[in-house]
Amino acid sequence: MAKQETNINRAIRAKEVRVVDDEGGQLGILTLADALAAAAERGLDLVEVSPSAEPPVCRIMDYGKYKYQASKRAAEAKKKVARVELKEVKMRPKTEEHDFQFKLKNARRFLEEGNKVKATVMFRGREVTHPEFGRRLLIRMAEEVKDIGVVESHASMSGRFMTMVIGPLKK
């Protein structure tokens, strides 16, 4: 993605420009040379803010300060974006009650933090001939977390693994 750079000072190609000074007041339509002189007189830059206008609109400002504030705003906006991770909880068909409660506690914590949970049941050896044990375990987990999570993809078998994805409820 090519980022369109803003034209400043001598990079501006228009013959005449509408100029806005550093306080926001209109200086009117000036030739490029006069506009550059007005900016130099204030010790600031002439920045093209609306190149598609007729004539192009330029503003007298400190370009370095402007770029710094723009990057700060972008970083602040990026910080507020919610990141949802997929956390995994692995079990076996013969997982005992205490171990199941421990996995359940972790799954609840992940959902409360706003992450998705991928519950996986691993089958070894002949256990794979009884997928109903794994399905029962996953359905039980879904029932236990239904107050804070919703099943996004139901239990499905792929190879020796049965997986189910639970997402957090929207607040």
SULNORJO-V300248 format. One record per residue. N is the residue number from 1. PSI is psi in radians with two decimals (999 if undefined). OMEGA is omega in whole degrees, 0 to 359 (none if undefined). BURIAL is I if it has 9 or more other C-alpha atoms within 8 Angstrom, else O. Layout:
n=N psi=PSI omega=OMEGA burial=BURIAL
n=N psi=PSI omega=OMEGA burial=BURIAL
This chain:
n=1 psi=2.02 omega=180 burial=O
n=2 psi=2.23 omega=180 burial=O
n=3 psi=2.23 omega=182 burial=O
n=4 psi=2.03 omega=180 burial=O
n=5 psi=2.56 omega=177 burial=O
n=6 psi=2.37 omega=177 burial=O
n=7 psi=2.35 omega=177 burial=O
n=8 psi=2.63 omega=178 burial=I
n=9 psi=-2.02 omega=186 burial=I
n=10 psi=-0.21 omega=179 burial=O
n=11 psi=-0.21 omega=179 burial=O
n=12 psi=2.28 omega=187 burial=O
n=13 psi=-0.09 omega=183 burial=O
n=14 psi=2.64 omega=177 burial=O
n=15 psi=-0.74 omega=179 burial=O
n=16 psi=2.55 omega=181 burial=I
n=17 psi=2.62 omega=173 burial=I
n=18 psi=2.22 omega=188 burial=I
n=19 psi=2.34 omega=174 burial=I
n=20 psi=2.20 omega=183 burial=I
n=21 psi=3.14 omega=186 burial=I
n=22 psi=-0.32 omega=176 burial=O
n=23 psi=-0.08 omega=180 burial=O
n=24 psi=0.05 omega=179 burial=O
n=25 psi=2.61 omega=180 burial=O
n=26 psi=2.29 omega=172 burial=O
n=27 psi=-0.15 omega=178 burial=I
n=28 psi=-2.92 omega=180 burial=O
n=29 psi=2.11 omega=181 burial=I
n=30 psi=2.81 omega=172 burial=I
n=31 psi=2.80 omega=181 burial=I
n=32 psi=-0.71 omega=181 burial=I
n=33 psi=-0.77 omega=179 burial=O
n=34 psi=-0.70 omega=180 burial=O
n=35 psi=-0.75 omega=178 burial=I
n=36 psi=-0.67 omega=179 burial=I
n=37 psi=-0.73 omega=179 burial=O
n=38 psi=-0.67 omega=179 burial=O
n=39 psi=-0.76 omega=181 burial=I
n=40 psi=-0.64 omega=179 burial=I
n=41 psi=-0.62 omega=180 burial=O
n=42 psi=-0.11 omega=181 burial=O
n=43 psi=0.47 omega=182 burial=O
n=44 psi=-3.11 omega=181 burial=I
n=45 psi=2.70 omega=173 burial=I
n=46 psi=2.02 omega=186 burial=I
n=47 psi=2.25 omega=179 burial=I
n=48 psi=1.92 omega=183 burial=I
n=49 psi=-0.45 omega=179 burial=I
n=50 psi=1.45 omega=184 burial=O
n=51 psi=-0.36 omega=184 burial=O
n=52 psi=-0.21 omega=180 burial=O
n=53 psi=2.86 omega=180 burial=O
n=54 psi=1.87 omega=354 burial=O
n=55 psi=2.86 omega=181 burial=I
n=56 psi=2.51 omega=180 burial=I
n=57 psi=2.26 omega=178 burial=I
n=58 psi=2.60 omega=181 burial=I
n=59 psi=2.46 omega=176 burial=I
n=60 psi=2.05 omega=182 burial=I
n=61 psi=2.96 omega=174 burial=I
n=62 psi=1.83 omega=187 burial=O
n=63 psi=-0.66 omega=179 burial=I
n=64 psi=-0.77 omega=179 burial=O
n=65 psi=-0.70 omega=179 burial=O
n=66 psi=-0.81 omega=180 burial=I
n=67 psi=-0.69 omega=179 burial=O
n=68 psi=-0.81 omega=180 burial=O
n=69 psi=-0.64 omega=178 burial=O
n=70 psi=-0.72 omega=179 burial=O
n=71 psi=-0.62 omega=177 burial=O
n=72 psi=-0.77 omega=179 burial=O
n=73 psi=-0.72 omega=180 burial=O
n=74 psi=-0.72 omega=180 burial=O
n=75 psi=-0.69 omega=179 burial=O
n=76 psi=-0.72 omega=179 burial=O
n=77 psi=-0.66 omega=180 burial=O
n=78 psi=-0.60 omega=181 burial=O
n=79 psi=-0.56 omega=184 burial=O
n=80 psi=-0.16 omega=180 burial=O
n=81 psi=2.25 omega=181 burial=O
n=82 psi=2.26 omega=177 burial=O
n=83 psi=2.15 omega=179 burial=O
n=84 psi=2.12 omega=179 burial=O
n=85 psi=2.78 omega=176 burial=O
n=86 psi=1.91 omega=180 burial=O
n=87 psi=2.54 omega=183 burial=I
n=88 psi=2.45 omega=175 burial=O
n=89 psi=2.06 omega=183 burial=I
n=90 psi=2.42 omega=179 burial=I
n=91 psi=3.03 omega=174 burial=I
n=92 psi=2.79 omega=180 burial=I
n=93 psi=-0.47 omega=181 burial=I
n=94 psi=0.40 omega=180 burial=O
n=95 psi=2.24 omega=182 burial=O
n=96 psi=2.93 omega=185 burial=O
n=97 psi=-0.84 omega=182 burial=O
n=98 psi=-0.75 omega=180 burial=O
n=99 psi=-0.68 omega=178 burial=O
n=100 psi=-0.76 omega=180 burial=I
n=101 psi=-0.64 omega=178 burial=O
n=102 psi=-0.81 omega=178 burial=O
n=103 psi=-0.68 omega=179 burial=I
n=104 psi=-0.73 omega=179 burial=I
n=105 psi=-0.72 omega=178 burial=O
n=106 psi=-0.77 omega=180 burial=I
n=107 psi=-0.74 omega=179 burial=I
n=108 psi=-0.73 omega=180 burial=I
n=109 psi=-0.76 omega=179 burial=O
n=110 psi=-0.75 omega=180 burial=I
n=111 psi=-0.68 omega=179 burial=I
n=112 psi=-0.53 omega=177 burial=I
n=113 psi=-0.11 omega=178 burial=O
n=114 psi=0.19 omega=179 burial=O
n=115 psi=2.79 omega=174 burial=I
n=116 psi=2.70 omega=179 burial=I
n=117 psi=2.25 omega=175 burial=I
n=118 psi=1.88 omega=179 burial=I
n=119 psi=2.16 omega=184 burial=I
n=120 psi=2.34 omega=173 burial=I
n=121 psi=2.14 omega=180 burial=I
n=122 psi=2.29 omega=178 burial=I
n=123 psi=2.40 omega=177 burial=I
n=124 psi=2.51 omega=176 burial=O
n=125 psi=-2.25 omega=184 burial=O
n=126 psi=-0.09 omega=179 burial=O
n=127 psi=-0.48 omega=184 burial=I
n=128 psi=-0.29 omega=179 burial=I
n=129 psi=-0.14 omega=179 burial=O
n=130 psi=1.22 omega=181 burial=O
n=131 psi=-0.30 omega=181 burial=O
n=132 psi=-0.50 omega=178 burial=O
n=133 psi=-0.76 omega=178 burial=O
n=134 psi=-0.75 omega=180 burial=I
n=135 psi=-0.72 omega=179 burial=I
n=136 psi=-0.72 omega=180 burial=O
n=137 psi=-0.77 omega=181 burial=I
n=138 psi=-0.71 omega=178 burial=I
n=139 psi=-0.69 omega=178 burial=I
n=140 psi=-0.71 omega=179 burial=O
n=141 psi=-0.75 omega=179 burial=I
n=142 psi=-0.70 omega=179 burial=I
n=143 psi=-0.69 omega=183 burial=O
n=144 psi=-0.49 omega=183 burial=O
n=145 psi=0.20 omega=185 burial=I
n=146 psi=-0.32 omega=177 burial=O
n=147 psi=-0.41 omega=180 burial=O
n=148 psi=-0.10 omega=182 burial=I
n=149 psi=2.79 omega=179 burial=I
n=150 psi=2.44 omega=181 burial=I
n=151 psi=2.12 omega=180 burial=I
n=152 psi=-0.66 omega=173 burial=O
n=153 psi=2.19 omega=185 burial=O
n=154 psi=2.91 omega=183 burial=O
n=155 psi=2.18 omega=178 burial=I
n=156 psi=2.53 omega=183 burial=O
n=157 psi=2.32 omega=172 burial=O
n=158 psi=1.85 omega=185 burial=O
n=159 psi=-2.19 omega=180 burial=O
n=160 psi=0.26 omega=181 burial=I
n=161 psi=2.43 omega=173 burial=I
n=162 psi=2.17 omega=184 burial=I
n=163 psi=2.72 omega=177 burial=I
n=164 psi=2.41 omega=180 burial=I
n=165 psi=2.28 omega=178 burial=I
n=166 psi=2.24 omega=179 burial=I
n=167 psi=2.72 omega=179 burial=I
n=168 psi=2.64 omega=176 burial=I
n=169 psi=2.50 omega=178 burial=O
n=170 psi=2.39 omega=183 burial=O
n=171 psi=999 omega=none burial=O
